Amino acid sequence: MVLRSSTGKRLFHMYQVGGYSAGGILREWKNPETHVFDSAQVVDKRFVPRDDYNPFNEAMFPEVVFALPTRDGRVREPNAE
């Protein structure tokens, strides 16, 4: 999901499953700023949203820019910009 924080920063909400992470914790939810990414790689692998992915938590995610559907197919529409 891509969201805007209460301070106006654009963030990814993602679950990291591998790679490098400051602090050494790899498997957990993270909210890095989008500008820290300079590339992405498309892989031929089926993606299934995690059961604990909840883009509808408006207290945690008041302004959503883009959200993937949940496992059961529900979609949170982006807030008007």
Residue frames as a rotation matrix with the C-alpha (Angstrom) as fourth column:
MET 1
0.591 0.806 0.000 0.00
0.806 -0.591 0.000 0.00
0.000 0.000 -1.000 0.00
VAL 2
-0.612 -0.663 0.432 1.10
0.614 -0.742 -0.270 3.59
0.499 0.100 0.861 -0.54
LEU 3
0.483 0.776 -0.406 -0.08
0.859 -0.330 0.392 6.11
0.170 -0.538 -0.826 2.02
ARG 4
-0.078 -0.455 0.887 0.53
0.057 -0.890 -0.452 9.65
0.995 0.016 0.095 3.17
SER 5
-0.422 -0.174 -0.890 1.57
0.852 0.260 -0.455 10.07
0.310 -0.950 0.039 6.80
SER 6
0.600 0.667 -0.441 0.15
0.791 -0.578 0.202 12.70
-0.120 -0.470 -0.875 9.14
THR 7
0.119 -0.648 -0.752 3.30
0.172 -0.732 0.659 14.74
-0.978 -0.207 0.024 8.43
GLY 8
0.648 0.283 -0.707 2.74
-0.560 -0.453 -0.694 14.55
-0.516 0.846 -0.135 4.66
LYS 9
-0.486 -0.870 -0.079 5.38
-0.733 0.357 0.579 11.93
-0.475 0.339 -0.812 3.84
ARG 10
0.507 0.571 -0.646 4.54
-0.823 0.542 -0.168 9.36
0.254 0.617 0.745 1.19
LEU 11
-0.358 -0.582 0.730 5.20
-0.815 0.576 0.060 5.86
-0.455 -0.574 -0.681 2.59
PHE 12
-0.255 0.259 -0.931 5.00
-0.444 0.824 0.351 2.24
0.859 0.503 -0.095 1.52
HIS 13
0.140 0.255 0.957 3.24
-0.917 0.397 0.028 -0.11
-0.373 -0.882 0.289 3.94
MET 14
0.343 -0.142 -0.929 4.84
-0.635 0.693 -0.341 -3.47
0.692 0.706 0.148 3.29
TYR 15
0.844 -0.130 0.520 5.87
-0.330 0.639 0.695 -6.73
-0.422 -0.759 0.496 4.87
GLN 16
0.152 -0.889 -0.432 9.56
-0.968 -0.047 -0.245 -7.44
0.197 0.456 -0.868 4.36
VAL 17
0.955 0.241 0.172 10.40
-0.266 0.953 0.144 -11.10
-0.130 -0.183 0.975 3.81
GLY 18
0.533 -0.827 0.179 14.10
0.813 0.560 0.163 -10.94
-0.235 0.059 0.970 2.97
GLY 19
0.429 -0.476 0.767 17.06
0.415 -0.651 -0.636 -8.83
0.802 0.591 -0.082 2.00
TYR 20
-0.636 -0.742 -0.212 18.84
0.603 -0.307 -0.737 -6.25
0.482 -0.596 0.642 4.13
SER 21
0.554 0.778 0.296 17.29
0.369 -0.548 0.750 -4.24
0.746 -0.307 -0.591 6.93
ALA 22
-0.396 -0.618 0.679 18.78
-0.375 -0.566 -0.734 -1.74
0.838 -0.545 -0.008 9.37
GLY 23
-0.045 0.335 0.941 18.52
-0.998 0.029 -0.058 -3.25
-0.046 -0.942 0.333 12.84
GLY 24
-0.875 -0.480 -0.060 18.65
-0.484 0.869 0.100 -6.77
0.004 0.117 -0.993 11.41
ILE 25
-0.356 0.816 0.455 14.91
-0.005 0.485 -0.875 -7.53
-0.934 -0.314 -0.168 11.66
LEU 26
-0.981 -0.107 -0.162 13.82
-0.163 -0.001 0.987 -8.80
-0.106 0.994 -0.017 8.27
ARG 27
-0.603 0.793 -0.091 10.37
0.519 0.477 0.709 -10.31
0.606 0.380 -0.699 8.71
GLU 28
-0.376 0.571 -0.729 7.97
0.702 -0.338 -0.627 -7.60
-0.605 -0.748 -0.274 9.84
TRP 29
0.608 0.642 0.466 5.72
0.791 -0.537 -0.292 -4.76
0.063 0.547 -0.835 8.66
LYS 30
-0.478 -0.781 -0.401 7.64
0.721 -0.610 0.329 -1.67
-0.502 -0.131 0.855 7.58
ASN 31
0.713 0.700 0.040 6.71
0.628 -0.612 -0.481 1.84
-0.312 0.368 -0.876 6.43
PRO 32
-0.366 -0.920 -0.141 9.69
0.711 -0.374 0.595 3.25
-0.600 0.118 0.791 4.51
GLU 33
0.144 0.330 -0.933 9.46
-0.315 -0.878 -0.359 6.50
-0.938 0.346 -0.023 2.59
THR 34
0.824 0.270 0.499 8.87
0.330 0.486 -0.809 5.92
-0.461 0.831 0.312 -1.12
HIS 35
0.851 -0.485 -0.203 11.77
-0.502 -0.634 -0.588 8.15
0.157 0.602 -0.783 -2.17
VAL 36
0.120 -0.862 0.492 14.36
-0.750 0.246 0.614 5.74
-0.651 -0.443 -0.617 -0.70
PHE 37
0.240 0.022 0.970 13.61
0.397 0.910 -0.119 3.24
-0.886 0.414 0.210 -3.50
ASP 38
-0.184 -0.352 -0.918 15.32
-0.658 -0.650 0.381 3.74
-0.730 0.674 -0.112 -6.83
SER 39
-0.582 0.048 -0.812 14.22
-0.708 0.462 0.534 0.56
0.401 0.886 -0.234 -8.59
ALA 40
0.148 0.634 0.759 11.94
-0.739 0.581 -0.341 -2.45
-0.657 -0.510 0.555 -8.44
GLN 41
-0.856 -0.411 -0.314 12.05
-0.517 0.661 0.544 -5.93
-0.016 0.628 -0.778 -9.89
VAL 42
0.296 0.950 -0.102 9.05
-0.955 0.293 -0.047 -7.81
-0.015 0.111 0.994 -11.27
VAL 43
-0.795 -0.530 0.296 9.20
-0.545 0.838 0.038 -11.50
-0.268 -0.131 -0.955 -10.41
ASP 44
-0.238 0.691 -0.683 7.18
-0.600 0.449 0.663 -14.38
0.764 0.567 0.308 -11.81
LYS 45
-0.905 -0.029 -0.424 5.76
0.313 0.630 -0.711 -15.46
0.288 -0.776 -0.561 -8.46
ARG 46
0.032 0.998 0.061 2.17
0.495 -0.069 0.866 -15.55
0.868 0.003 -0.496 -7.23
PHE 47
-0.879 -0.255 0.403 1.40
-0.158 -0.642 -0.750 -12.90
0.450 -0.723 0.524 -4.63
VAL 48
0.080 0.891 -0.447 -1.11
0.617 0.307 0.724 -13.62
0.783 -0.333 -0.525 -1.87
PRO 49
-0.014 -0.063 0.998 -1.85
-0.495 -0.867 -0.062 -10.82
0.869 -0.495 -0.019 0.62
ARG 50
-0.896 -0.339 -0.288 -1.15
0.107 0.463 -0.880 -11.64
0.431 -0.819 -0.379 4.25
ASP 51
-0.037 0.912 -0.408 -4.12
0.828 0.256 0.498 -12.30
0.559 -0.320 -0.765 6.54
ASP 52
0.091 0.036 -0.995 -3.02
0.866 -0.497 0.061 -9.41
-0.492 -0.867 -0.077 8.78
TYR 53
-0.910 -0.297 0.288 -2.95
0.409 -0.748 0.523 -6.87
0.061 0.594 0.802 5.89
ASN 54
0.043 0.963 -0.266 -5.71
0.960 -0.114 -0.256 -4.36
-0.277 -0.244 -0.929 6.67
PRO 55
-0.775 -0.350 0.526 -5.84
0.538 -0.803 0.257 -1.23
0.333 0.482 0.811 4.51
PHE 56
0.114 0.935 0.335 -9.18
0.388 -0.353 0.852 -0.35
0.915 0.033 -0.403 6.16
ASN 57
0.162 -0.147 -0.976 -7.55
0.980 -0.089 0.177 0.66
-0.113 -0.985 0.130 9.47
GLU 58
0.495 0.137 0.858 -8.26
0.498 -0.854 -0.152 4.39
0.711 0.503 -0.491 9.10
ALA 59
0.974 -0.221 -0.057 -6.64
-0.061 -0.492 0.869 5.25
-0.220 -0.842 -0.492 12.44
MET 60
0.214 -0.950 0.227 -3.33
0.369 0.293 0.882 3.81
-0.904 -0.105 0.413 11.21
PHE 61
-0.713 -0.405 0.572 -3.78
0.651 -0.079 0.755 4.74
-0.261 0.911 0.320 7.53
PRO 62
-0.057 0.777 -0.628 -5.88
0.274 -0.592 -0.758 7.93
-0.960 -0.215 -0.179 7.34
GLU 63
0.470 0.187 -0.862 -4.86
-0.670 -0.560 -0.487 8.81
-0.574 0.807 -0.138 3.77
VAL 64
0.060 -0.375 0.925 -4.37
0.349 0.876 0.332 5.99
-0.935 0.303 0.183 1.27
VAL 65
-0.199 -0.232 -0.952 -2.90
-0.773 -0.560 0.298 6.70
-0.602 0.796 -0.068 -2.16
PHE 66
0.019 0.173 -0.985 -2.99
-0.776 0.623 0.095 3.09
0.630 0.762 0.146 -3.44
ALA 67
-0.215 -0.068 0.974 -3.91
-0.803 0.580 -0.137 -0.20
-0.556 -0.812 -0.179 -1.79
LEU 68
-0.821 -0.054 -0.568 -3.82
-0.379 0.796 0.472 -3.78
0.426 0.603 -0.674 -3.01
PRO 69
0.286 0.953 -0.098 -6.94
-0.589 0.256 0.766 -5.88
0.756 -0.161 0.635 -2.43
THR 70
-0.085 -0.214 0.973 -7.14
-0.936 0.351 -0.005 -7.90
-0.341 -0.912 -0.230 0.77
ARG 71
-0.922 -0.311 0.230 -7.02
-0.250 0.933 0.260 -11.70
-0.295 0.183 -0.938 0.67
ASP 72
-0.356 0.870 0.342 -10.83
0.598 0.493 -0.632 -11.80
-0.718 -0.020 -0.696 0.47
GLY 73
-0.346 0.123 0.930 -10.89
0.922 -0.142 0.361 -9.29
0.177 0.982 -0.065 -2.41
ARG 74
0.699 0.602 -0.385 -11.97
0.668 -0.743 0.051 -6.13
-0.255 -0.293 -0.921 -0.59
VAL 75
-0.217 -0.749 0.626 -10.43
0.868 -0.442 -0.228 -2.92
0.447 0.494 0.746 -1.95
ARG 76
0.230 0.206 -0.951 -9.93
0.651 -0.759 -0.007 0.37
-0.723 -0.618 -0.308 -0.15
GLU 77
0.587 0.054 0.808 -10.32
0.729 -0.469 -0.498 3.17
0.353 0.881 -0.314 -2.63
PRO 78
-0.535 -0.845 -0.024 -7.77
0.790 -0.490 -0.368 6.00
0.299 -0.215 0.930 -2.51
ASN 79
0.101 0.475 -0.874 -8.62
0.650 -0.697 -0.304 9.21
-0.754 -0.537 -0.379 -0.71
ALA 80
0.802 0.210 0.560 -9.30
0.571 -0.545 -0.614 12.15
0.176 0.812 -0.557 -3.03
GLU 81
-0.208 -0.942 -0.262 -6.14
0.948 -0.261 0.185 14.16
-0.242 -0.210 0.947 -3.64
